[in-house]
Amino acid sequence: MAESAAVEFRIDRRSGIATYLQIVQQTKQALRLGVLEPGDRLPTAREVVEATAINPNTVLKAYRELEREGLVEARRGLGTFVRRTLGGAGDASAADSPLRGELADWARRARAAGLERDDVGALFSAVLESTYDTTPGDTDQGDQDR
């Protein structure tokens, strides 16, 4: 039997995000970062329940959503397996990217400067929005400074 991939779900009961969606989001993040690759087996519902103390139906709902999106496939009696990756994960995994190291350095500096996790998340989200929500030909302040 295939061994489960090295993914551990962390459930934040105070986040306001449905538990099954947290599992879906964390699985997608693992796919984007190359932590999960095609052929990897997700943890069984029982393994997730033991690790997180959530209802098994919640895990199954998350896995059904991932299957509906074509990211995983359930194999009766064997488990749930990754079908494809997301984003730039592939030959050069985003987890190994030099950009990840730069971002990690930035996050450590932000923490040292006294920013809380939510502050960093809000700042990063704002930068992502302003960077990715521009139309081709638009320039942002960073482009004007060059």
C-alpha positions, 0 to 999 in steps of 0.5 A: 500500500502507498505511504501517505504524503508528508502533509499534515492538516492544521485546523484553526477553529477560530479562523471563521473558515469552514473546516473542510475548506481549510483542508482543501486550501491546505491541500492546494497549497501543498500542490502549489509548493510541490509538497504533494505530487501526482501519485502521492496518497493523501492521509486517510480520513481516519489519520486526519481525524486522529491528528485533528479531532474533526468529524470524518465526514468533514474530511470526506467532504474536503476530499470530494471537493478536491476530487470534483476539482480534478486534483485528486482521485479516490481509489476504492480500498486504496485511498485518495491520490493526487492527480495533478499539481497546481501553479508553478509546481513541477520541475522546479518546485516553488518550495525550493525557489530562491524566492521562497528564501527571500520571502522567509527572510522578509517574514523574519524581518517583519516579525522582528519589527513587531508585526503579528501574523495577521498583520503580515498576512494583511500586508502580503495580501495587499501587495499581492492584490496591487501586483496581480490585479493590474491590467497589462500596460498598467504601471504601479509605483514600483515600475515608475521608480525604475 
